Amino acid sequence: MKRPSPFLTAEWRYLVMLNYHIEPELLRPFVPQGTELDSWQEQTFISIVGFMFLNTRVLGVPIPGHINFEELNLRFYVRRKGPEGWRRGVVFIKELVPRWAIATTARLVYNENYLSLPMQHEINHDERETAVSYKWRWQKAWHSVQIQAVGQPQPLQSGSQEEFITEHYWGYAKQRDGGIIEYQVEHPPWNVWQAQSYQFNCDVASLYGPTFAPALQATPASAFLADGSAVTVRRGVRIS
């Protein structure tokens, strides 16, 4: 079967990842039909992920003013049996970007829950230390996620929690009529820094809802920074 053509190409860089344990029952209402929750060592996770979108092209075309920008998303992990075996994917609870056209396109094409908010970032990187922060303005206040790391990023270890979090190459989105769209995300394995320190300052209940507040206000199970790479997001295919 011929693969769908690319819809979007870009680079995803400096990915801040805070990963939290969450009870599976809290996520089940959000699980798309035809998929099931994915887990690592019988643990279920939800992640805050902030990163830079760079050199963005939609259908091969750069859109002025929408080439480089920040994104912050809240996501969890699912899997679906495909012809080749398990397809490990992500489902997004909410995605923040600073460009209304990006948010509108994502809602129309994939029915993803995008929201356009003012955003900022700061990246300081040298051979000894890397510090990355992402900020967004919500309800008249600035919120942020940030990580500090030392040294150089290291390859993923097979079977590690970092590999589980980063190695999900499919996306699943519920549609307005109840159907499901599946789309493939292609990128090479990333290298990661372990966080020396991190902060997450957010009014979780108002932004994401009270369902996720207890998990996201707890200490994360892991916090790390991925270097990122070029990515290709292929056109979505309806699976139900």
Buried (B, 14 or more C-beta within 10 A) or exposed (E): EEEBEBBBBBBBBBBBBBBBBBEBEBBEEBBBEBBBBBEBEEEBBBBBBBBBBBEBBBEEEEBEEBBBBBBBBBBBBBBBEEEEEEBBBBBBBBBBBBBEEBBEBBBEBBBBBBBBBEBEBEEEEEEEEBBBBBBBBBEEEEBBBBBBBBEEBEEBEEEBBBBBBBEBBBBBBBBEEEBBBBBBBBBEEBBBBBBBEBBBEBEBBEBBEEBBBBBBEEEBBBBBBBBBBBBBBBBBEEBE
